[in-house]
Amino acid sequence: MKVLILGGAGMLGPYVVPLLAPHHELRVTDINPLPFDFAGEFRQVDVANFDQVMAAAEGMDAIINLSVLRQDRQLAFDVSTRGCYNMMRAAVAHGIRRVINTGPHFAVAGPTYERFDFALSPDMPPQPGTNLYALTKALGQEICHVFSEQYDIYVQTYLFYNFHDPATLTPGTDATPFSASWSNAMEIFLPGLAIDLATLPSRCEVFNVFTDMPHGKFSNEKAKRVLGFQPKDDISRLWHKVK
Ligand SMILES: NC(=O)c1ccc[n+]([C@@H]2O[C@H](COP(=O)([O-])OP(=O)(O)OC[C@H]3O[C@@H](n4cnc5c(N)ncnc54)[C@H](O)[C@@H]3O)[C@@H](O)[C@H]2O)c1
């Protein structure tokens, strides 16, 4: 499959690109150069620039959006919100039916849910609150949702929060109840690209991506059930008391 990756030069890119490269023909893009070796196609693309996104999406079968800008008010809307708008318009124009968007867990489970303590689902009404990062990502997610209602495009959104390397975890490490290793979490992209779109519950689905956590504050059940995501990180030792 020919896959366009937007924002591939960030923290997730070095895990997603090598994972997908043996299985798919990648066109990796970012506004910045790639900080890692990649033998395939790379283009400099600003997601806020519709013409550039349109040109990059030509001939592609799927789009993965890893772009984000967290702090600056203008740029956050340009990248995290308008970038989704440009991506979806390009998907419509090029007949691309498979889109994978990404974001932080608080684009859905923002402050309103902080006191909730059990089985927080990716299908809850999104409550990002007013945090700029959460809000601009949530708006981008909603734009994807609206496009999926209007057009025959399937959007999967993967939500992440904290990443850990299980090999270096020591008792006392503060793992949030939404943690995973980089390598295990990124495996979600493989079934996301492979799944028969007609088997998705709807044209717009959101997934919590993290390993199994003992307290069950959040739920990753949907990622396992729908996409066959297999949590591999055993971080249960973090719950053992240090003597
Ligand atoms: N890293 C984490 O801990 C974490 C946690 C939760 C969710 N996420 C989500 O994962 C996804 C990827 O995050 P990341 O950590 O790799 O982010 P990052 O900030 O490391 O990388 C984002 C990339 O977007 C690029 N970018 C910025 N402006 C751009 C523009 N105008 N056009 C094109 N590209 C642009 C940056 O150059 C960068 O390479 C995001 O959706 C983010 O919300 C990440």
The ligand as a Gaussian input file, in Angstrom:
#p B3LYP/6-31G(d) Opt

LIG

0 1
 N        5.340000      11.912000      22.038000
 C        4.397000      11.674000      22.941000
 O        4.708000      11.432000      24.124000
 C        2.934000      11.693000      22.543000
 C        1.994000      11.444000      23.541000
 C        0.648000      11.470000      23.188000
 C        0.257000      11.692000      21.890000
 N        1.192000      11.929000      20.935000
 C        0.706000      12.202000      19.567000
 O        1.504000      11.517000      18.618000
 C        1.590000      12.284000      17.412000
 C        3.034000      12.527000      17.077000
 O        3.620000      13.192000      18.174000
 P        5.181000      13.357000      18.335000
 O        5.472000      13.155000      19.771000
 O        5.902000      12.586000      17.303000
 O        5.302000      14.926000      18.068000
 P        6.612000      15.757000      17.738000
 O        6.354000      17.149000      18.210000
 O        7.816000      15.047000      18.204000
 O        6.612000      15.705000      16.164000
 C        5.643000      16.335000      15.417000
 C        6.190000      16.562000      14.058000
 O        5.307000      17.464000      13.398000
 C        6.127000      18.275000      12.615000
 N        5.466000      19.521000      12.247000
 C        5.318000      20.662000      12.983000
 N        4.732000      21.603000      12.254000
 C        4.512000      21.060000      11.033000
 C        3.950000      21.545000       9.841000
 N        3.491000      22.801000       9.743000
 N        3.872000      20.713000       8.782000
 C        4.353000      19.445000       8.865000
 N        4.896000      18.931000       9.954000
 C        4.971000      19.733000      11.035000
 C        7.358000      18.544000      13.456000
 O        8.446000      18.984000      12.663000
 C        7.594000      17.198000      14.076000
 O        8.482000      16.425000      13.320000
 C        0.822000      13.571000      17.673000
 O       -0.473000      13.445000      17.175000
 C        0.791000      13.667000      19.193000
 O       -0.331000      14.388000      19.646000
 C        2.536000      11.941000      21.230000

